[in-house]
Amino acid sequence: MRSLPQADPGVPDIRGPLHYLWWNARRQLPSLLGGIGFATVWWLVQALVPAVIGKGVDAVTAEDARSLVLWSLVLLGLGLLQAYTGLMRHRLAVYNWLAAAYRTVQVTARQAARLGATLPKRLSTGEVVSVGNSDIAHIGNSMDILLRGTGSIVAIVTVTVILISTSLPLGLMVLVGVPLMAVAVGPLLRPLHRRQKAQRDLTGELSTRAADIVAGLRVLRGIGGERVFADRYREESQRVRHAGVSVAGVESLLEGAQILLPGLLIAAVTGVGASFAIGGQISTGQLVAFYGYAVFLIGPMRTLTEAADKLTKGHVAARRVVRILAMEPEVSGGTGTSAGGVLRDTFSGVTLQPGTLTAVAAAAPEDAIAIADRLGRYTAGDVTFGTADLAELPIAEVRSRILVADNGARLFTGRLRDELDVRGGASDDEVRRALRAACAEDIVEALPDGLEARVAEGGREFSGGQQQRLRLARALVADPEVLILVEPTSAVDAHSEARIADRLTRARAGRTTLVCTTSPLVLDRTDHVIYVEDGRVLAEGSHRELLESSPAYAATVTRGED
């Protein structure tokens, strides 16, 4: 049993879709060539069966028992060989399909992790989902069809040579008829691919719509918008259904043509062959063989049409994959070093002193988010960390030393303990202290298996407030040098918010922490508060000092209440 996927998928060739497909083929060249070899022998064995049957019929006509037994044994040997090569061809076809598909999953997943926040800005959720749902299958199919497609070409050539050597007119009929049929079904492929592309685009949009609805279901219910979005989803799903029916219409025509056209060729070859047999130009066995060849050719010819279809789809899918692989992160790192110290955003003027709990209260929430993104190096900006420019530090170092935890972070499937200790190495006591600081002990205690409980995808078994507290606990377990929290208590009640603020101060004592919030309960417990308006620092001081000295700050954090 071979292990899939491979540990290292390698560096893909992203100069174009054909280069990517060729790179994929090279990565699995031994199994690909082996599969082509078995497929070729498998087709050739089937191509020889009509000739052997014809020889047997001639032996019966001539009442030659010895020849009949001989050709019967040959037919048995061909059957056994066909069974073996067919089995091996199928095994290698499945392996090649899986290898190409999983390799694409690996390189795209690796690229998605590398792009981070850049990916959702460049591609919609539906388009990313479509790559995982359909494009990897098309790339796998393009590797799979190479086996049977190559073997079918060899089989058609072999049969044509046999036919021409036996009867030139009949051989020429087949030689001319096969390409004509391939050309005849060709015009159906273009509208098929066009309609398939339209269906895929609609499916991607529908997937994006579904993801948006699921992500905002609680909000939609709260404002009464659930029905509106459900109706909109229903309309879009009907468009996808109609697009699917349109695709099926062309596919049915293609399937019908693949049966009708070979049937006409079989009828023509059989009719002409029968007249030759009556005239004594060919024997009865040869007539039977010619009929068998005409019937056999339906298989390789349909395989060639299938190959054209799957290779075209694979090319289109590879183009979309290459588009993702060619993307570059919005920010990149350097090779510099920093001993740490003051973290400063030059644009806004926000400065974080080492070992302090600082808060940023912004008149516009998006300004605080922009500051957090610059300080965490998720967007470009003029930020210094100690004496070093943050842009000059390696991204991996920035991510290990500065953690930005916002409410867009997700909980993933798995054991809750592993979900909280994503970096590994934390003790149970450290995890439980983080849970207490985040006021999340009750969440774990309510689970039958406690920290051993399994978390569903997205943590959907938890409420919004519970998810927020678990995300905060996860950030505290990581214990980074600099922790930046964006609205960490927006979904919890006032009592829990006050307790979190008190415990956060103790949990992060001696560590640099920034909280982006306008909650008075949190602001009153920080060492230093920075008020930001229009993206720049307008005032600084303690919460109580700013309430007295800055009317704009007071209006922001009290929501205009007296």
Buried (B, 14 or more C-beta within 10 A) or exposed (E): EEEEBBEEBEEBBBEBBBBBBBBBBEBBEEBBBBBBBBBBBBBBBBBBBBBBBBBBBBBBEEEBEEBBEBBBEBBEEBEEBBEBBBEBBBBBBEBBBBBBBBBBBBBBEEBBEBBBBBBEEBBBBBBBBBBBBBBBBBBBBBBBBBBBBBBBBBBBEBBBEBBBEBBEEBBEBBBEBBEEBBEEBEEBBEBBBEBBBBBBBBBBBBBBBBBBBEBBEEEBEEEEBBEEBEEEBEEBBEBBEEBBEBBEEBBEBBBEBBEEBBEEBBEBBBEBBBEBBEEEBBBEBBBBBBBBBBBBBBBBBBBBBBBBBBBBBBBBBBBBBBBBBEBEBBBEBBEBEBEBBEBBBEBBBBBBBBEBBBBBBBBEBEBBBBBBBBBBBBBEBEBBBBEBBBBBBBBEBBBEBBBBBBBEBEBEEEBBBEBBBEEEEBEEEBBBBBBBBBBBBEBBEEBEEEBEBEBEEBBEBBEBBBBBBBBBBBBBBBBBBBBBBBBBBBBBEEEBBBBBBBBBBEBBEEBBBBBBBBBBBBBBBBEBBBBBBEBEBBBBBBBEEBBEEBEEBBEBBEEEEE
